[in-house]
Amino acid sequence: KMIMYYRLDGHIAMPVDDIMEWARWFAKADRIVRRDVISGVIISTVFLGIDHNFGDDGLPILYKTMILGGDHNEDQYRYSTYDEAVAGHEKILDEIRRTKC
């Protein structure tokens, strides 16, 4: 499986064959899906732009949520689609609010 580059068209991840085209897009793109801060804990979900599924099969992994601070500092969660990333972000927010950590 080849590493694939992607750009966002709205909320749709589109494969890009030309790495220079991708690099120009990536340099200027707003890749933040969601970012929240609760009691000093940052929950950040971004579009990665590069498929992080390095296996031979399965969907591309294009989004990542990371927690910075608190008991779950540096925990990461990865997703294939924008909708999964938003839902995962919300789930983590609910957990952080519930445990206040």
C-alpha positions as CSV (number, residue, x, y, z in Angstrom):
1,K,0.0,0.0,0.0
2,M,1.3,3.4,-1.0
3,I,1.2,6.3,1.4
4,M,-1.5,8.6,0.1
5,Y,-1.9,12.3,0.5
6,Y,-5.2,14.0,1.0
7,R,-6.7,17.4,1.1
8,L,-10.1,18.5,2.4
9,D,-12.9,19.7,0.1
10,G,-15.4,20.9,2.7
11,H,-15.6,17.8,5.0
12,I,-14.6,15.3,2.3
13,A,-11.1,14.0,2.1
14,M,-9.9,13.9,-1.5
15,P,-6.8,11.9,-2.6
16,V,-4.0,14.0,-4.1
17,D,-1.5,12.4,-6.5
18,D,0.8,15.3,-6.9
19,I,2.8,15.8,-3.8
20,M,3.6,19.5,-4.7
21,E,-0.1,20.2,-5.1
22,W,-0.7,18.6,-1.7
23,A,2.2,20.6,-0.1
24,R,0.8,23.9,-1.4
25,W,-2.6,23.0,0.0
26,F,-1.2,21.7,3.3
27,A,0.9,24.9,3.9
28,K,-2.2,27.1,3.9
29,A,-5.0,24.8,5.0
30,D,-7.0,25.2,8.2
31,R,-6.8,21.5,9.3
32,I,-8.4,22.0,12.8
33,V,-11.7,20.1,13.1
34,R,-12.3,21.0,16.7
35,R,-10.4,22.4,19.6
36,D,-11.7,22.7,23.1
37,V,-10.2,23.6,26.5
38,I,-11.8,22.3,29.7
39,S,-10.1,23.1,33.1
40,G,-6.8,23.6,31.4
41,V,-7.0,20.3,29.4
42,I,-6.8,20.8,25.6
43,I,-8.7,18.4,23.3
44,S,-7.6,18.9,19.7
45,T,-8.9,17.1,16.6
46,V,-7.1,17.7,13.3
47,F,-7.1,16.5,9.7
48,L,-3.7,14.9,9.2
49,G,-3.5,15.1,5.4
50,I,-1.5,11.9,5.2
51,D,-2.9,8.4,5.5
52,H,-1.7,7.0,8.9
53,N,-2.9,3.5,8.2
54,F,0.4,2.0,7.3
55,G,-1.1,-1.5,6.9
56,D,-2.0,-3.3,3.7
57,D,-5.7,-3.0,4.1
58,G,-8.5,-1.0,5.7
59,L,-9.6,2.6,5.4
60,P,-7.2,5.5,5.5
61,I,-6.6,7.1,8.9
62,L,-6.8,10.8,8.2
63,Y,-7.8,12.5,11.5
64,K,-6.4,12.5,15.0
65,T,-7.7,13.7,18.4
66,M,-5.0,14.4,21.1
67,I,-5.5,15.3,24.7
68,L,-2.9,17.7,26.2
69,G,-2.9,17.9,30.0
70,G,-4.7,16.2,32.8
71,D,-4.7,12.5,33.6
72,H,-5.0,11.6,29.9
73,N,-2.1,13.7,28.7
74,E,-0.9,12.7,25.2
75,D,-3.7,10.1,24.7
76,Q,-4.5,9.9,20.9
77,Y,-7.4,8.6,18.9
78,R,-7.5,8.2,15.2
79,Y,-10.3,8.2,12.6
80,S,-11.0,7.7,9.0
81,T,-13.8,10.2,8.3
82,Y,-14.7,13.7,9.4
83,D,-17.9,12.5,11.0
84,E,-16.0,9.9,13.0
85,A,-13.5,12.5,14.1
86,V,-16.3,14.9,15.3
87,A,-18.1,12.1,17.1
88,G,-14.9,10.9,18.7
89,H,-14.0,14.5,19.8
90,E,-17.4,14.9,21.4
91,K,-17.1,11.6,23.2
92,I,-13.7,12.6,24.7
93,L,-15.2,16.0,25.7
94,D,-18.0,14.2,27.5
95,E,-15.5,12.0,29.3
96,I,-13.3,14.9,30.3
97,R,-16.3,16.9,31.6
98,R,-17.6,13.9,33.5
99,T,-14.2,13.1,35.2
100,K,-12.9,16.7,35.3
101,C,-9.4,15.5,34.6
